[in-house]
Amino acid sequence: MNLTYQIKAKSKDEAIIKAVENHNIDQNKIVEIIEISKATSFFGFFKKNGEYQIQMEETTKIIETKIENIVVERADELLNNMGLVLNVKVLEARDHYVLINLSGEDNGIIIGKKGKTLNSFEYLLNSLCKSVKVEVDVEGFKAKRAETLRDLARKMAEKALNTDKIVKLNPMPPRERKIIHEIVNKYKELDTFSEGRDPKRYIVIKRKRMG
């Protein structure tokens, strides 16, 4: 896929110079230059620039930057609609994956109880950015949440073993369910699986059948 720039200049050479300076492009990536209209003048006066279309190869870095910009724009739109004042910063972007961090006076509101509001925000943002997987964090909240989930997984595993009953957890996003699965799977006597559909998919823990 190529990028296209419309440049007004007196000549093709000048169009190239303007493209490089104004759009910060690599001249070696230019694929084609098309003269749409010639530069004109009337007896040397009333000079009018010509118009040129410059096509260049779209590099991986350019693609990543475009994806980052789209994600930030969508996040800003959602936050504005929610009436929240938060800064959006891209922490990582690679292979159609973007990690953003939110920070500001409304941190507590966007996180919500046990991260439920943050999970909903992330779900909505991903539905608006279908070509990329977006993960949202708020000042390292997810690392703390992960430790809380590990503790929860151990407690629920012990409950399933001690009561010999099926244990159902509250709905969680895929990332959080994965943490629970990893911990419970260390218990050889237990099975763990997910039921329901996102965003209401939840984990079930039960003792394995013997024999």
N, C-alpha and C positions, 0 to 999 in steps of 0.2 A: 504494500500500500504506500502511495506517495503523498507527500504534503504539497499543497499548492499555495503560492503567494502571488498576489496581484501587486505589481510594482509600477509606479509612474516614474519615467526617466527619459533622458534625451537619447539614450542608446542602450543596446544590450549590455555593454560593458558597465555602464553606469547603473543599470538595473541590478547587475550582479553585486556590485559594490554596496548598493543600498540594502539589498537583501541580507548580505553578510553583516553589515553594521546594525541595521534596524531589528533584525530577527535573530541575530546571534547564531547563524547557521554555518555549517561546514561547507565551504565552496566545493570540496571534493565529492560531496553527496548530491550535488545538483545533477538531475537526470536529463532535464530538457528545459529549454527556454523558448517560449512561443511569443512572437510579436503580434499582439492583438490589434494595436493601432500605431502608426508611425508618428514620430515627433514632427510637428509642423511649425512654420513661421510665415509671416507675411512681409516680404521684402526685408527680412532680417529683424522684423519687429513682431510684437505679439506672439512670442514663442509659446508653444504648447507642448508639454511632455507627451511622449508616446506611452503606451500601456503594454506591459509585458507580464506574461504568466510564467512563473518559475516553479518548476516541479522538482522536488528533492526526495530522496529516499528517507523514509521514516525510520529512524533508529530506535533501538530498544529504550534508550534513555528518554527520548522524546515521548514514546508511548507511555512509559512509566509516569512521566511528569503529567501527561494529560489525564491519566487515571487518577493520580493523586489529586489533581485540581477538581475533578468531577466529584470524588469522594468528599473533599472538604466543602465544596459548594452544597452538596446534598445534606451533609451534617449541619452546616450553618442554617440551611432552610428549615430543617426539622427543629433545631433548637429555637429558632426565631418563632416558629409556629407554636412551640411549647412555652414561649415567653421566658426562656432561660438565658442567663448571661454566662457564657462559657467560651473559652478559647479552644480552638481545634488545631492540633499539631500532629503532623505525620511523623511517626517514630520509625517506621519501616515500610518499604514498598518493594516487592519482588514477585515475579511470576504470578501476576494478577492477584496478589495478596497485599492488603494494606492494613497496617496497625496504626490507629490514631489514639491520641491521648486528649482527654478533656480536662480543663482546669479552670477554676474561677470560683466566684462566690456561691454558685449554685451546685457545687459538687455533691452535697448531700441529697439534693432533690433528684438529680439525674441518676444517682445510685439507687435510691429507694430502699425499701425494706428487703434485706438479704440480697440486694442487687437486682431485684425484679424489674425496676424501672430501667436500669441499664441494659438488662437482657432484652426488654421490649424495644428499647431504642436501637440496639444493635440489630435486632430482627427487622425492624422497619427500614433501617439504613441499607441493609443487605437487599431488601426487596426493591429498593430504588437504584441499587448499583449491581445489576444482575450479572455483569461481565467480570466482577471481581469479588473476592471474599474479603469482607471488612471485619476487623476485630476492634472493639472499642474498650479502652481502659480509662480509669479516672484516678490519676495519681497513685498508681500501684495497687489499687483496690483488688484486682484480680488475684494477685499473689497471696494476699491475705485471705481472700475468699477461698482459694484453692486449699489452704491449710485448714480452714474451717470445714470444708467438704471432706477432707481426709479424716478428720476427727469424727464427723458425722457418719462416714462410711464404716469406720471401725465400730462405732456404737450400734449402728443398725445391724451390722453383721453379728455382733454378740447377741443382740436381741433376737435375731432369727434363730441362732443356735440355742439360746437358753429357753425360749418359749416354744420352739419347734413350730412356729407359725410363719405364714407368708408376710413379709414386710413390704409395704408400698411407700415410696418416697414422693415428695411433691414434684410437680413438673419442673424440668430443668432444660437448659439449652444443651446441645450436643457436647460442647467443651466441658461442661460441668458433669454430665453423665459419664463421660470418659474417665474422669478422675475417680468417681464412685466405683465404676467397673474395675479399674486397675487395683484398687484397694481390696474390694470384696473378692476378686478372683484369686487373691492370695490365700483365701480360706478354702481348703480342698473339699470341705463338707458342704459348701454352698454353691448355688447357681445364681447368676444375676443376668437379667435381660431387660429390655425396654419395651414398653407398650404405649399405645396411643400415637397421635400424630402431632408433630411440631406445630405450634409452640407449647402444646400441652402433653408432650411425650414425657413419661416418667419411668423410673426404675423399679423393678420388682426383685426382691431378694428372697430366696427360699432354700430350704435344706434339700440336698440331692437325694434322690431315691436310691436306696441301697438294694443290691442284689442284681 
